[in-house]
Amino acid sequence: MTPASDPPLERSGASPDEAVETVEAYEDEGRTVLYDAENPLAWVEASTAVTLADHA
């Protein structure tokens, strides 16, 4: 979660469907890693993990 003082994040791309089309995944030690196939070197770091089922 971001602190209340942080501005809201904006998504890139024209629509969420376009962004989802470029997402690929692989397994690493039992965890699923999602990445942007068009820009595989772009990384996002999070301090906590979430399940997709809880946030989809």
Sequence and secondary structure as in RCSB ss.txt:
>XXXX:A:sequence
MTPASDPPLERSGASPDEAVETVEAYEDEGRTVLYDAENPLAWVEASTAVTLADHA
>XXXX:A:secstr
   TTS      SSSHHHHHHTEEEEEETTEEEEEETTSTT     SS   HHHH 
